[in-house]
Amino acid sequence: MNEPDAGREGGGADASPARRAERKGARRLLGRTLSKAWDGNIFSEAAEAAFWQTLSLPPLLLGLLGSLGFIGDWLGDAVVRAVHDKIIAFSDTVFSDSVVRQIIEPTVDDILTTGKGEIVSVGFLISLWAGSSAMSSFVDAITVAHGQYGVRNEVWQRIFALLLYLVSLVLLVIGLPIIAIGPDLLPEFFPPSWEPTITSWLSIAYYPTVGLLLVLALATLYKLALPRKLPWHRGLPGAMLAMVIFLLSSVGLRIYIGWITTTGYTYGALATPIAFLLFTFFIGLAIVAGAYFNSAIQELWPARMTRRQRRKWRRLEMERASERLREEENRGLWERTTMPLRRPRRPGRDAPGVNGPAPDAPEQDGAPVAEPEPEPESDRPPR
């Protein structure tokens, strides 16, 4: 009985360091995410994104509804009416009844039912720059979270945000009718024999599928927004965290609105615009927090280079090596051309001892050099 107990104790001893390492890694990840988000001023970035979302909503709806008006014949009157009802119902929760009945509803009716070319061509083109401001704020926040702000040219980054806005607009034109139809009317577009099966599937998988598509779209945004792109799956943790933050904040917002409407008429009248501003703020907070979470994961556990990045790295290394070789060749050529020329010695004049003392003649420190004694006269040869 002692051997199994010892084995279990040994297994627990082996498992406890692994658990401690996992807990330590989770604490490091959480701490690093909070530190980076605080240093990056996440609340200011979320507030900026909320402001641009609010300002971009009218141009977004103008372009979106104008595009839907053109394809209304293909979608059918039921789909157009469902989209119309969803928009009016959402506007009732944000704006006053007079604004909805006198301004919003006639405009939506005109755009959806007629789809005038001047509305799409002129209004849509004018609203592109203002409508893409929210996307631009998200792109800036994601690049700041990863420390890549300024890597991409600022003008090109603004144009890039505009292109992302156009792509998202096309996806909304396709997805908004499906969301507006909902799981109740969607089975009617299938053959009658399929309707029971489609209805049972949609009752289970409709909303999880919508949430999954939103997570995939956020992960794609996290990848495309970066100049130095990471693998696509690296954006999934931040996208899932953004969805969790958004769902929790939505529940908290509903509780807050339910409480504030009971405090009195004044606060109840201000509840809808406050709720809309808080809703856009929580959207920006969720997306920016997901970007900082992905950045912390990349910092603690760096991703491997993709095949494209490896090819680019090899090309840059070859360019650096060739540049170094070129610099060395230029340096050697410069040294050869600027080296001082030595004057060759002439044997008659430059020989040692002819025009001066020998170069290696010994000298005594501080003592005068003795002159050679003259030869005696007896030793001199006769003249």
Helices and strands as residue ranges (DSSP letters): H 2-39, H 42-70, H 72-75, H 77-94, H 97-99, I 100-104, H 105-114, H 117-118, I 119-124, H 125-131, H 133-145, H 154-185, G 186-189, G 192-194, H 195-224, G 232-235, H 236-260, H 265-300, H 307-338, G 377-379
